[in-house]
Amino acid sequence: MALSGTLSGATIREKFIRFFAEKHAHKHQPSASLVPSNPTVLLTPAGMLPFVPIFLGIEPPPNPPRVVSVQKCARVSGKASDLEFVGRTPRHHTFFEMLGNFSFGDYFKQEAIACAWAFITEELALPKEKLWITVFQNDDEARQLWHEIAGIPLNQIIGRGEKDNFWGPPGPTGPCGPCSEIFYDRGGLPAGSPEQNADLLDEDRFVEIWNLVFMELFQDEAGKRTPLEHKNVDTGMGLERIAMVIQGKDNTFETDLLFPLVDQVSRLCKIPYKQNEQSDVAMKIVADHIRCISFAVADGITPSNEGRGYIIRMLLRRAVRYGKKYLGIQDAFLYQLVATVRNHYQTPYTEVKTRYDHIVETIKLEEKRFLETLERGSKILEETLERLKAEGQKVVPGEEVFKLYDTFGFPLELTHDIAQEEGFSLDQDGFESALKAQRDKARSARGKGDAIVKDQLYSELLSRIGGTQFTGYDTLSAEATVKALIINGQEVQEVSGTNQPFEAILDATPFYAESGGQVGDRGSFSSDDGYQGLTVVVNDVIKVGNLFVHKCLYDQGNGLKVGSTIVAHVDPVARQQAAIHHTATHLLQGALRTVLGDSVTQAGSSVSPEGARFDFTFNRSLQQEEISRIEFLMNKWIQENVSRQIELLPIDEARLSGAILMAGEKYGDEVRVVSYGEASKELCGGTHVHQLGEIALVKIVSEGAIASGIRRIELVAGEKAYKQFKQMESEMRDMAELLKTPVKEVPGKVQKLVDELKAREKRIRQLEDKAALQEIKTLQAQINPENPVLVHLLKGYDMDGLKLIAEKLAKALGPHIVLLAGDGEQKASFVASVSDAYVKQGVKAGELVKQAAQVCGGGGGGKPNFAQAGGKDAANIQQAVTTIQLHLEQLTLQHPSLSVETR
């Protein structure tokens, strides 16, 4: 039953923000991207994740130190995944909005409890008698506060253990503490009945609507917990859940947050909602998944086979399959639902509006690609399940699951769904073993981000000595005080010894630290004050929070001590070359958007003194004319020599000014906007040239795909671009000499040679085809129609020739076993064709060619009816033919109808 004065989901969202921002002086923090700044996490799973660096002391708290946010969240993978429950329970989702208020060393339990109670009973007008509280069993303070502030009877405040009501730490060490949860009683026994205590875990009746975490302890490596000096508050309330309660719905899918999507799916499939449970579940799954996919793509995620891209691809393909199997939708349809997502979420989340075209194009392309393989893959899986069922098996082998994943794009979760429907489970270990190489690669890439959570040394240093002041925008050389020295992860007071690697932290530095795709500066430390002859080489600089960590190599001198004063020198040539290439990527993005459209967004970059690469979203390859136009625009802007303009603006003002923001990037309240006239306007903290003329020249070196929907351009600028042109000029001269023609006539001469070569290749192929036809006639004459089994070596034939002969023989013969071997191009090639009649007797083409190729140091395989394989060692090809002959002779003993003819 809906409460009086039912509120929309949008109204609840707005009320929450206004309550804390206006009535309780919280700073409103807009939702961070679904792509976390912490690369160890695939998708943002909770409202507190963007604030983890603050809770860990890596970053300073905002001013004021209290924040309210509505965070986009996704829980699709790992232990927190809700995927298998989506659509089958009243309130599980892959994507949801988390309302949260946070205190960083400011207010604590009393104000947090008072605010929560005032919001749900006054702003939302929930009946007090329907609210129950759980607390950590040892948290008597919270229990008493709930009783005193909210007036809740003590028998409605339930103490629970650490598993249910204690949070953290986020890693092996860190802040943690007890939590209080607010439950809403949807019905049942009269309020206050003592029997209710036993029913509190009944999720159909009691709905958890808000969790208040009180971080008051710090857990060390030994597991010991000590009180924190500055206590924090982290709360989270799911918008979908509270909307379900307020609107009196049986499940979150019937709230105004999700039902428009369910209704649109119903219209597309022409099946009324609540007609039957199976189609209802499918509609909910499709509605949930398209919402999650749309927001993920809006935040710059592209479907792929790795990381977060894999998660989105899996969701999309899962939704397609549910639409096809249970709703009867045969064609691509998901992309048609994006408009509904946009229409209902564009006000709080403008990215679903501004990136609408890109979202639609990405989903449509991915959906159509999957539909092309879905039928074939489904058939393969159905055949596999039928075979396993006939064999009395109930587990799908891991290699079969991997084949579906690798060949037909079936995510593991999709195969699991289909197998489970037929009563099968999956060999998870076997699948994981087949994927080991991919997992190792992904793990290696993720390892770079471990410091943000695991490396307590930097966190402790940041708390103790404070952040580093960056002075490198204005100077390349400056005095600084050494605040800390680190060798092999341990703090030391002094560094000496030639070639000793170490890390140095200064109070201030002109060195740019690696960030925003730009590498850290190189340079040196020196000193004339008591350290004559001191030389330290700085090879790189990284940034952890606001702590600049200089990666150094001690060269010579009398030692470097903590507290000493040094002079930090940035290599000016390397810095200028990095600035040139960084600025060139700004021009590249401007040119891309001019030529290809505003749907192009940055997906990554890497900038160094040697060159730059720029990754961007686009669903097709660029034409040469487009690349030329892009390069022309960049060089045109360089010739105009526009001066750089830098502004420090509030983030909202920067957005309104038209500055480009990178999806997934974390920005503060005030941002640095770098502009070059009409050519470029971006939020960027990197280093850039003062005037575009300093770049001199830009040359695009390459353009290509690096993932589905992601393209990469590599370029060089300045002196590097000039050298690139000189190298191309030299290569053209060399080619002209080889062709004995003037440079300007090289293209025509090459085209003429290519045409002649194609004509000769065509003539050669015609002669080969003619010879093959004659060979087919000869072979046909040799085969006994009653025993059409042939193992034959064709001297000089390559794989293409063997396939042509085998295919034509197969059509002419009817029942047959044919294996042809060839030694063309000094390689061993094998092709086998086996008719259905012999396949049923156990003869399989894939096994024949595999066995033959192994004799020649190779491998291969294929289908039971037709397969090919190759080997490097053609010298053993006669031995391979003999091996197959003997193999078929053995089969003859089992099946007398087989007879072997060899040549």
N, C-alpha and C positions, 0 to 999 in steps of 0.2 A: 504494500500500500504506500503510495507517495505521501510525503509529508506536506503539510499545508504550505502554500507559497513555494512550490517546487522550483528549484534553481537549475539552470542549464549548466553544462560542464564549463562553458566559457565564462559564465558568471562566477562559478566557484573559483575558477583559476584567477580571475580578476580580483575577487574579494580577498583571496589569500594574500596576493601581492600587496594590495592596498592596506590590509589590516596590519601587516608587519612593517611595510615601508612608511605609511603615514601615521599610524597610531603608536608604533613602537620603534621608530627611528632606525629601521633596518635599511641597508643599501640593497636595492634591487639588482641582482646579478642575472642578466639574460642567460638563457640556456646555452651551455657549451655544446660543441658538436658531438655527434654520436661517435666520432673518431677521437679517442682520447689523446691527450698530449703525452701520456705515458705509453710507450710502444709495447710494453709487456701485456697490455690489456687490449683485446680486439675491439670491443664495443663498450661504450659507457653503460655500466650495469646499475648504477645508483646515483642519486643526487649528490652524494658527498664526494664522489670520485674527483671532480675538478678541484676540490679543496684539500686533497690528501697532502700535497706539498706544504700547505699551511699547517695542517695538523702535525706533520712530521718536523716542522721547524725549518724546512728547506726554503720556503718563501715567507715573507712577512705578511701579517694579516692586513686586510684592507682598513680604510678609515671611513666610517666607524667600523669597529671589529665585530659587526653583526650583519648578517646577510640573509636575504630571502630570495629563493629561486624556484622556478618551475623547470625541471631538467628533463630533456628527452632521454629515455633509457631504453636499452634493448638487452634482453636475456635470452640468448639463443644457443650458446655453447657453454660447455663446462658444467660444473656442479650446480651453478645457479640457473641452468637452462629450464625454462618452462614449456619447451616445445611440445613434448608428448601430451601435455594437459590442455593445450590450446584448443578451444572449440568443444572440449569434452567436459570441462568444469565451468562453473559460473563466472570465474574471474581470473583466469590465467591468460597472459598475452606475451608475444615476443617483443612488442613495443608498448611502452606506457609512459605516462608523465608523472614525475615524482615532485610533489610539493614539499618544500623543505625550508626550515629556518635554522640558522647556524650562528653560534657564538664562539668567537676565538679569544678565550681568556677574558670575556666580558661577563654577561649574566650567566647564571647556572640554574640549578634545579628549580628553585622557587619561581623565578620569572618564566622559565620554560614551561612549567606546569600551569602557571596562571594564564599564560598566553594561549596555550593549547586548549585549556578548558573554556576560556572566553570565546575563542574562535568557533569551536564546535557547538557550544550551547547558545551563544548570542548571535554570531554572524550566520551560522548555518541552522540554528534553532533546533538542534537535535534534542529529543527529550532526555533529561538527565537520568531518569529512572531506567533508561535503556542502555546506559553506558557502564561498562565494566573495565577494570584496570588490572593489568598484571605488572608485577615488579620483581626484580631480582630478590631471591629469598633472604639475602642478608642486608638488603637496602632498606633499613628501617626509616631512614630520613625521607626517602621518596614515598614510602607507604604513609607516613604521617602527613606529609605535605598534600598528598592527594585527598586525604581525609579532611584536613583543615581548610584547604583552599577550595576544593570542589564539593566538599560535604558528602563525599561518597562513603557509604557505610563500609566498615572494615571488612565485612563478609563479602563485599563485592570488589575487594582489592586482593588479588590472588598472588601469593609468592611462588615463583618457579625457579628452577635451577639454571645453571650456567648455559646449558644447551639452548634454552629458550630465551633467556633474559639477560645475556651478557654479550657485549660486542667487542670484537677485536682481539689482538692488534691486527692491522692490515697486512703485516708481514711477520717474520719470526720475532721481531721486537717492535715496540712502538706504543702509542697511546691506546687505551682500552677502558672499558667501564661498564657499569650496569645500565640496563635500559628499562623503560616503562612502555607498555603497549596499551592502546585504547581499543576496546572491542565494542561493537554495537550488537545488541541482542535483537534479532529480527522477529522474535516471537517465542512461543513456548510457554513455560511456566511463568506464573506471576513474578514480577520483579521482587527480589529480596528472598525468594524461596531458597532455603539452604541446599535443596537438591540441585540447584543450578550449577554449583561448583563442579560437579562431576561432568556436566555437559559443556564446559567451556571450550573444549577442543573439538566440539561438533561444528565443523566449518559450514554446514548447511544452515545453522542457526546463528552462530556467532561469527561476525566478520571483523577481522583486525583492520582498523582504518588508519592508525597512526602509531609510529614507533619513535620514542624519544630516547636518544642515546646520550648518556652522561659520561664523557671521557674525563675521568678523574684519576686514573692510574697510568703508570708506565711499566711495561713488561720488558725485562732485560733478557739476554740470551739464555740465562739459566732458568727463566720462567718466573723470576721473582718480580712481584708487583709493588711499586712504591708510589706514593701520592705525587701527582703532577703539581708544579708550582702554578701553572696557568691552566685552569680547567676549561673544557670545551663542551659545546652542545651541538649535536647533529640529529636532526629529526627528518622523518620521511613519511609522507602520506600519499598513497596512490590516488591520482585524480579519478581514474575509472571506478575504483572501489567506492570512494565517497560519493561519486555521482550516482552509482547504483543504489546506495542507501538513501540518498536524498530524493531520488526520483522514484523510489519504491519498485525497482525492477528486480526480476528474478536472477538476471545475470548482466554482466557489464556490456554484453553485445547489444542489449536492448536499450541502453542509454543513448542520449543524443550524440555522444562522442563516437559511437561505432555503428548504430543502427542505420544511418544513411548509407554506409558502405554495404551492410548486409542486404538492405533493401535493393540497392543497385545491382548486386550480384543476383538476387532473386529475379529482377527484371531481365537481366541478360540471359539467364538460363530458363526463364519462363516457368519456374517452379515456385509456388507460394511458400513463404516462410511458415514454419510450423505444420507443414503438410506431413513430413515424416522426419524421424530423428536423424537418419543417415544424411539426408540432404541438408538439414539444419546444421549439422556438424561441419559439413563441407563448406557451406556458405560462411560460417564463422571463421573457419581456417583461412579461406580466401580473403575475407575482409581484414582479418588480423595481419596476414602476411603482406598484402599490398600496402597497408599503412606503414609497416616497418620498412619494406623495400623502398617506398617512395621517399621516406625521410632519410634513409641511408644513402640513396643515390643523390639526393639534394645536398648531402654533406660530403659528396665527393667520392663515395665508394662505388667501384665498378665491379660487376660480377666477374669472378675469376676462379681459378682453381687453388688459390692460396689465401690464408689469413681471413680477414674480414670480407674480402671479395668472395671467398668460398661460401661463407655463411649466407650472403645475399643471394648467390646463385642457387644454393640449396633451397632457400625459402621460396624463391621464384619457381623453381622446377617442382617443388612440392605442391605449390598452389595450382600450377598448371595441371598436374596430374589429378588433384582432387576435383578440379573443374571438369576435366575430361571424363573421369571414371564415374563420378557420383552426381554430376550436374548436367552431363551430356553436352558440354561445350567443346566442340571439336576444333575450332579455330582459335587464333590468338585473341585474347580478351582482356588480360590483366591491364594492359596499357590504357584501356578505355575507362578504368576505375580511378586513374590518377586525377582526373578532373574533380571527382568527388572528394578526394583527399585535399586537393588544393582549395576547393570551395569552403571546406569546413575548418581548415587550419591555417589559411594564409594570413590572418590577422596577427596571431601570436608568433607565427613562424613564417616570416616573409620569404624564406628560401624555397618553400614549396611553390610559391608563385613566380619568383624571379627565375627559377631553374625548371619551370614546368616543361618547356619543350625538350630540354635535355633529359629529364626524367622519363618522359613519354618515349623518346627515341631509344633510350638505353633499354627500357623494359621491353619495348616492341621487338627490337633486334634480338635480344636474349631469348625472348619467348619463341620467336619464329625459329631460331637456331635449335632450340630444344625440341620443338615439335617435329623437326626433321628427323631426329634420332629417337624420339620417344617410342614410336610404334615398333621400330626394330629392336630397341633395347628391351621393351616390355615383352616382346615375343621371345627373345633370348632367355629372359628371366623365367617366363612361364614354362618354357621347355625345360629349363634347368630344374625348376620346382617339380614338374611332372616326372622327370627322370629320378630325382632324389626320392620322390614319394614312392615310385615303383621299386626303388632299392631299399625302401624302409628307413630312409634317412630323414632326420628332422632338423639338421643344421646345414646351412648353405656354406660351402667352403670359402675361406677368405680370398683365395685366388679368383674365384668366380665373382665375388663381390667387387674385387678390385678391377676385374675386366670390365664390368658394367660401369664402374666409375671412370676408368681410363678411356674406354672406347666409346661409350654412349653417353657420358656425362651424367650418370646416375649418382647423385650424392649418396653417401652411406645411409643417411637418414631416410631417404626415399626408398632405397632397397629394403631397409628394415621395415618400413610401413607395409610394403607389398608382401614381403615374406611373412610378416606377422599375421596379416589377414588370412594367409593360407596355412597358418599353424607352424611356421618355421621360425627358427632363430638364426642368427648370423655368427660365423666364426670371426669374432671381432679381432682376436689375436692375429689370425692369418691375414686379415685385411691390413692391420696396423703394420705387420711385418713387410707387406708389399709396398706400403707407403713410407717406409723408414727413411728413404733418401729425401723425400719431400719434407718430412718432419724435421730431419736434421738441418736441412737448409733453412727452414722457417725459424727453427730454434736459434740458429746462428745469427740470423738477422734480428731476432727479438732481443738477443743478449745485450745489445748496446744500451738498452734502456733500463737495465737492472739497477743502475745506481740510484734512480729516483726513489725507489722503495727500499732497496737492500743496503745501500752503502751509508751506514750510519756515521762514518767518519766525516764526510762532507757536511752532513746535517749538523753534527755536533760542532764542527768548526764554524759553520754559519751562525749558529746560536751564540757561540762564544766570542767570535771576533767580528761578526757582522759581514755584510756583503762587500763586494768590490766596487769602487767607483770607476766607471768607464769614462776615460777622457779622450778616447781615440778618434772621436769625430773632429776634434779641434787640433790635435797635435799627434805627432808620431814619436815623440821622445819626451819622457817625463821622469822626475824623481819619484821614488816610491819606497815604502817601508815594507820589509819582508815580515809578514804576519804568521806564516806557517811554512814548514818544509816537510815533505813526505817522501819516504823511500819504501818501496814495496808495501804500500798500504799502511805504513806505520809513521807516526809523527817523529821527527828528529829535530834537534836544536841546531845542528850544523851539517853542511855538506862540503865535502872536499874529495879529491881524487879524480884524476883525469878520466874522462868518459863515463863518469858516474851518472846514470839516469835518475831523475828525481822530479817531483812536482813542487811548484812554488805558488804561494798565494800572497798577493800584495794588497795593501790598503786601497791602492788606485792603480790603474793600468791604461796605457794607450793601445794595448793589444785587443783586437776584435776576437771574441770567442766564437767558435763554430755554432752557427744557428741560422735559421731561415735558408738553409741550403748552401750558405757561404762558409768556406773552410776558415779555420782560425788563422790568425796572422803568424808570420815567422819573424825572427829577429834575434835580439841578444840582450843580456844584462851586463852592465859594467859599473865600476865604482872607482872614484879617485880619493875616497875618504877612508884611509886606513886599509884599503884593499887594492893597493896598486897591482895592476896587471890582471885583475879579476876579469874573466871572460866566461860567460854562460850562454850557450846556444839555446834559443827557444824554438822548438820544432812545431809546436801546436798549442792551441788554447781551447779548452772546453768550458762550458758553463753549467753549473748545477745550481738551479735557483738563481740567485744573484751572486754566486760565488764563482770567480774566474780562476780556473786551475791551469797554470802554465806548465806544459810538458817540456822539461828542460834536460840538457846534457851539460854537466860541469866540464869545462875545458881546462882552465888554468887559474892560478891565483893563490891567495892565502886562506881560502875557505869562505863560505857564505853562511852567515848565522841569522837566526830569527832575531828581528829587531834592528838589523842593519839597514842602512839606506843605500839604495842602488839607483842607477839610471836605466830605465827600460827603453830600448830602441826597437821600433818596428822597422822591418825591412821595407824601405819606401817603394822599391821597384815591384816587389811582390804585392804590396798593398794596392798600388796603382793598377796593376794588371788584374787583380781580383775585382777592384771597383769597376774597371772597364767591362769585364765580363758580367758582373752583376747588373750593371746598368743596361747592358745589351739584352739581358733576359726581360727587363721591364719593357724595352722597345719591342721585343719579340712578342710578348703577350698583347701589347697594343696592336701590333700588326696582325696577329692571329685573329683577334676579335674584329678588326676592321675587314679582313678578307673573308673569314669563315663565319662570323656572327658572334653575338654576345653569349651564346650558349657555351662557348669555349671557356673552360676554367682551368686554372693551374692544378696539377695533381702531384707536383713534386719538382724539385730542381737540385742541381749541384753546380756550384760556382767555385772556381779556383783560378789562380794566376795562369793556368795552362789552357783553360777553356771553360765551356759551360754546357750543360744539358738542361732541357726544359721539358717536363712531362705535362700533357694537357688532355682533357677529355674531348674526344671526337670519335664518331662511329664509322669512319671510313678513311682510306688512305688519301693523302693529299696529291692532287695532280701537279705535274711539273710547273704548269703555268701559275698555280697558286703559290708554290714555293718561291718561284721567281718574283711574284708580286710582293710577297712578304719580305723577302730580302731587299727588294727595291725600296719599299717603304721605310725599312730600318735605316738604310744608308741615306735616304732622302732626309729623314729627320736629323741624322748626324750632320749632314751638310748645313742644315739650318742653324746648327750650333745653339740650340735653346739652352738657357741657364736653368740650373736646378733650383726648385723652390721646396723648402722644408717647413712644415707646420706641425705643431703639437696641438691636437684637437681631442675633445671628448669623443669617445667611440661612436656615439649616436650621431654626432655632428659630422664625423668623418664618413659614415655610411650615407648620410643625406647628401654629402658633397659629391658623391659618385665615385669615391675612391674604391679600388678593387680590394676585397678581402679574400684571403685564401681559406677555402672550406677546411674545417678541422683545426685551424690555427687558434691558439688561445691568446686573446688580447686583453690588455688591462683597461682601466677607466680612461686613460689618456693614451693616445696612439700617435705615432710619427708618420706623417703623410708626406711622401716624396713625389713631386710632380715635375714633369718636363713638358710644359705647354699643353697642347692638345694630344700629344703622343702618348703620355702615360701619367697615371695617377694611382698610386698604390700605397697601402699600409706596409711599411718596411723598416726594419731596424738595421739593415745592412749598410755597407759603405758604397758610395756612388761618386761618379765624376761630377765636377762642378758645372761643366758645360759639355753638351753632347759631342762637340767637335773633338774632345780629348779621345774619344773612341776611335776616330779616324775611319775605320772600315769594319764591316761585319761580313762574315762568310758562313752560310749554312753548310755544314759538312755532311749531315745525314738526316733522314726523316724516316720513321718506321713505327710499327706497332710493338708495344712491350707487353700488352695485355688486352683483353677484350674491352674496346671502348677507350683505351688509353694509347696515345701516340707520344713519341719522343723525338725532339729535334736537338741535334748537337751542333754547336757553332763555335767559332773562334772569332776574336775581335782584336783590333789594334795591330800590333806587330805580328801577333800570331796569324791574323788573317792575311797580312801582306805575305808572310812566308808561305801560307797555304796557296795563294795565287801564284807565287814564284815557282812552287813545286809543280803545280798544274801546268804552268807554262813550260817548264823543263821536260815534263813527261810528254807534252804535245810535240815538242821539238824532236825528242827521241823517236816518237811514233812516226813523225814525218820522214826522218832519216831511214827508218826501217821500210817505209812504204815508197821511198824515193819520190816524194811529192812535196810541193810547198805546204806550209803549215795550214794556210787557209783552205786548201783542197783536201785535207785529211778526212773530214766527215764524209765527203762524197766518195773518196776512195775506199774508205772502210765499208760504206753502205754497198758499194759495188761488189766488194769481196764477200760480204755477208750474203748478198743475193746469189752470187755464184756458188757459194758453199751450200746454201739451201737447195739449189737446183741439183747439185751433185749428190747431196744426201737423199733427195727425192728419187733420183735415178738409181742410186745404190739400193734403196729400200724396195723399189720396184723389181730390181733384179733378185733381191733376196726373197721377196714374196713369190716370184716366179719359181725360184729354186725350191722354196718351201712347198709350193703346190706339187712340184714334181716329186719331192720327198714324200709327201702325203700319199700320192698315188702308189709309190714304191712300197711304202709301209703297209698300206691297205691290202696290197696284193699278197703280202707275206703273212697276214693275220688269218688264222683259222677262225671262221665265223662261230664255230661251235665252242672254241676256247679262246676268246679274244683278249689274251693277256700278253703284254709286250713291254720289255725293258730294253731300251735302245740308246746307243751313244751316237750323237750326231756331231761329227767333227766340225769345228769352226762356228757353231751356232751359239748365240748369246741368249739371254733370258727372253727377250722379246720374240725372237725367232721360235724358240721352243714353245712359248705360250700360244703363238699363232697355230703351229702344227698340232699341238695337243687339243686346242679348242675345236679345230676342224675335224680331227680324228674322232673326238668325243661325239660330235653331231652325226658323223657318218656311221659309227659302229653300233650304237645301241648299248647293250651290256658290255662292259670292258674294264680292264685294268691297264693303264698306260703310264709308264714312267720314262721320260725322255731326259737324257743328260747331254750337256754341251760344254765345250771348252773354249768358246769364243772370248776374245780379249784376255786370254790367259787366266780366266776365272772359271771355276766349276759352277755350273748352273743346273738346277734340277726342277722339272715340272711334272706333276702327277695329276692324272684324272681317273677317278673311280666312279663307276655308275652306282645307282642306289642298290641294285641287286647285290653287288659285292660289298658295299658298305655294311649291309645288314649281316653279311657273313664275317665281319670283323676287319675288313681291309679298308684302311683310311688313308686318303691321299696325304694328309698332313704328317702322319707318322712315317710314310714312305720317304718323303723328301727330307724330313728331319734326320732320319737314319742315314740317308745317303750323304747329306751335307756334313754330318759329323765326321765322316771318314776323311773329308777334305778340309777339316778345320773350320767349319762354318756352322750355320744353323738356319732355322726358318720354320715354316709351317703354314697352316691355313685350315680351310674347311675340310670335312671328310671327303667331299666330292672333288675339290680342286685346290691345289696348293703349289707353292713354289719355295725354293730355298737356294742358298748359294754358299760357296766355300772359297777360301783364298788359294788353296793348294790344288791347282788343276792336275798336277802330276799324279794324284791318287784317284782320278776320276774313274779309271777302269776298275779299280778295286771297289769303288763305291757301287758301280753297276753290278759287279759280282756279288756284293753284299746283299743287294736288293733281290737279285736272282735267287740266292740261297734262302732268303727270307720267304719269298713267295713259294719256293719249293717246299719249305716246311709247312706253309699253309695248305699246299696241295694234299699233304698227308691227312690234314684235318677235313679238307673239302675237296674231294676227288674231281669235282667239276672244274677246278682251277688247273690251267696248263700254262707253262711258261715258255715264251719264245724270246730269245735274246739275239742281238746282233752286235 
